[in-house]
Amino acid sequence: MLAHFDSEYASVYRCRDAELRLLKKERFAFDGGPDHEPVAEAVSEFCAGLAQTGEAIDNKTTRLYATGAFQQLPQPDADALVNSVYVDTGLYFNMVRPDLERFYRETSTSESGADSMLEGLIRKEFRNAVVCGSFQQSLGYIEETISRLREGGTEVLSPRSTKIKPETEGSDFILFEYQDLLKNDRDTWRHKFLHMGAFRQADAVVVCNPGGHVGKGTIFELGFMSAISKRVIFTEEPVGVSVTFPCEVGLGA
C-alpha cells in the first residue's frame, strides 16, 4: 500500500508486480502552517481508514509519502509531524525532498511516459544509499543487500567495497580495502565518523539486521540517523531495541 499526500489530496495505491492501482483519492488540504497536531491527527485518521481495504497496515507493508506544502515545513516542524504520525500509527511519514521528487518524476517520464512521482518511485526508489550492519558477523548478508541495491541502479555511498584488509580480518574492527590502517585504538572513531558522514548525502540508510538483531555499533549509528532526520529502513523487523523510532522494514516500495 502506497499513500501519497500533497497540498490538496491524499491518494492510496496498491502496488503489485511493479504496477500501481489507485484505490481512492480524497481531499486533504494542507497549507503548510506550523501547527502540526491537526495535520498529524488527519493523517492518522486517514491511515486508520486504510484498514477497510483489507490489507495489513504496518511499517512493513505500508508506505507514506508527502510532497507539496509538506516540503516547505521547517525541519523542527517536519520532525514533529513525523513523530506524531509514528506514535499514532506506527508508520513513517516520509516527506520527499523536491530534488528527489523531480528525480522520481523524470524516471517515470522516461520509463513510462507519465509524469507520476509514484510511478518513478516504484521503478527506482533510491538514487543512493548507505548500508549499515555488523560487518564482523553479517558480511555475507550485507554483501547480498548491497548487490540487490546496485542491481536496482542505486549507488552505495558506504561501504564502497566489502573486500576486507587481510590484516584486520577476524578483529573487533575490520577495515575494507579502500580504508587506511588504524593509527591507534582511537582512530576507529575517525572511520566510524566518515561512514556516518555519508548518511547526510544518502536518500536512505539501509540497516542489515538478519534475524532482527541490531548490534551495539549500529544502535550508536541509529542515534545519529535520527538526529539528522534520515530515512531508515531495516531489512528485517528489529528486536532488542529499547526505544522504537520512526522507520520502515523491508526493501522495495
Secondary structure, 3 states (H helix, E strand, C coil): CEEEECCCEEEEEEEECCEEEEEEEEECCCCCCCCHHHHHHHHHHHHHHHHHHCCCCCCCCCEEEECHHHHHCCHHHHHHHHHHHHHHHCCCEEECCHHHHHHHHHHHHHHHCCCCHHHHHCCCCCCEEEEECCCCCCHHHHHHHHHHHHHCCCEEEECCCCCECHHHCCCCCCCECCCCCCCCHHHHHHHHHHHHHHHHHCCEEEECCHHHECCHHHHHHHHHHHHCCCCEEECCCCECCCCCCCCEECCCC
